[in-house]
Amino acid sequence: MSTQKKRGFQIEAFRHRVVVDPKYAEKTWKILEHAIHEIYNHNASGLSFEELYRNAYNMVLHKFGEKLYSELVSTMTSHLKAMAKSIEAAKGGLFLEELNRKWTDHNKALQMIRDILMYMDRTFIPSTHKTPVHELGLNLWRDNIIHSSNIQTRLQDTLLELVQRERTGEVINRGLMRNIIKMLMDLGSPVYQEDFEKPFLEVSADFYRGESQQFIECCDCGDYLKKAERRLNEEIERVSHYLDVKSEAKITNVVGKEMIESHVHRLVHMENSGLVNMLVDDKYEDLGRMHNLFRRVPNGLSIVRDVMTSHIRDTGKELVTDPEKLKDPVDFVQRLLDEKDKHDKIIGLAFNNDKTFQNALNSSFEYFINLNPRSPEFISLFVDDKLRKGLKGVSEEDIEIVLDKVMMLFRYLQEKDVFEKYYKQHLAKRLLSGKTVSDDAERSLIVKLKTECGYQFTSKLEGMFTDMKTSQDTMQGFYASMGPEIVDCPTLAVQVLTTGSWPTQSSATCNLPSDILGVCDKFRMYYLGTHTGRRLILADKYGHS
């Protein structure tokens, strides 16, 4: 018995053929086209945007997206060409106003058209990689208006002319300029840059090249810098009012190159008004202006810094090698401090505390202070003068200021051990004669030296203070031990100094009266009786009555 395969069957639904009117696409487009015309003609108030959206939706749904897109391009192009003729016909100052008016109209129309064609924008355009409606509208405006042969050059020339007029003092319509420039920016960076920014920078360079040449021939350095600063600020303000913010760096570079960089050496060395004259006369405002302008150009501040350094070194060298100025060590050091204060103030007020300028100042002082081998001695003599009498009645804060300035000069010294030698001698005389103005000031300076140079540098100086304190305690013990028998003896004050801590000097023999020698012998017996293994030598050279 043969087996027969059973064949399965499937029931399919009846296919419903949607028959589209052959003229459907054309009829629908005519509705949309009429709406676009009405929009551009400012008659959009009577349109039903919901119905128009539905018509555009159906055209895309029924595969007429290509027709809808191409017809849109054609219709918008037609309106833009008509706009172009209207803009071209505008005379004189009305040209930009008409361009701005038509640009506003096109943007409003483009927004409504995009709303109507939103479905096409979301579906058909991405799938076919076409340009979205809004971007399409901008591109068509660019091609048919901005890059029109009768508009492009005229627009560029008009904008540049307005900038030129503003530079020469005329008042222009900045609001209109801002709108037109923003239009170029909205069309994309290449349009803004090629159609405006690039020629703007070129004519600006020509303008400032000519103006700077005129100024440099008739102005002194200070006046020239004022004019350059004013022009720079004007360009920065111009950018803030109607240019792309990215143009600021470019236009300020143009001003810097043409007005500063091209004349930098001539300005710095200008006779009777250049950098050196400004430094000598403390022209903080002019110096600050120079610093602000020169920092904008390559190597500008390096040139200023080099000239300043050379001037300070020459001035300092003259100071430290002039025999007349070396006659009074205290006056010599005060001149150094005055020079340092002067240039510190310039760097602070005019150069914004620029560390590179401060470093240059420090290196200059280190250079010329060490040209005079007696600088360490003179600085010590200056301290000696101040701590003996110069700081009497001065507040602690002011004393600290003076000591800090001394330390500043000390740091410049290459022969710090020479300073230590003289300082030890001067300190010894002050301590032993009791003529120091302030023990606190003395100790404060030693702390500063210790911080700067370490314990080894100040250990002997600190030992001198220790000896003075120990001697006070010793004398109290001595007089307490003597009792009534000391009443008829001369009053004696002895400082017991540790060998090694104090400066050693040969002492001439002094013939003391017998009654003083007697008290000295009593003190010797007392001291050696309380301190075993020690030896006392009378250094009467340091004594006084």
Secondary structure by P-SEA (a helix, b strand, c coil): cbbbbbbbbbbbccccccccccaaaaaaaaaaaaaaaaaaacccccccaaaaaaaaaaaaaacaaaaaaaaaaaaaaaaaaaaaaaaaaccccaaaaaaaaaaaaaaaaaaaaaaaacccccccccccccccaaaaaaaaaaaacccccccaaaaaaaaaaaaaaaaaccccaaaaaaaaaaaaaaacaaaaaaacaaaaaaaaaaaaaaaaaaaaacccaaaaaaaaaaaaaaaaaaaaccccccaaaaaaaaaaaacccccaaaaaacccccaaaaaaacaaaaaaaaaaaaaaccaaaaaaaaaaaaaaaaaaaaaaacccccccaaaaaaaaaaaaaaaaaaaaccccccaaaaaaaaaaaaaaaacccaaaaaaaaaaaaaaacccccccaaaaaaaaaaaaaaaaaccaaaaaaaaaaaaaaaaaaacccccaaaaaaaaaaaaaaccccccaaaaaaaaaaaaaaaaaaaaaaaaccccccccbbbbbbccccccbbbbbccccccaaaaaaaaaaaaaaaaacccbbbbbccccccc
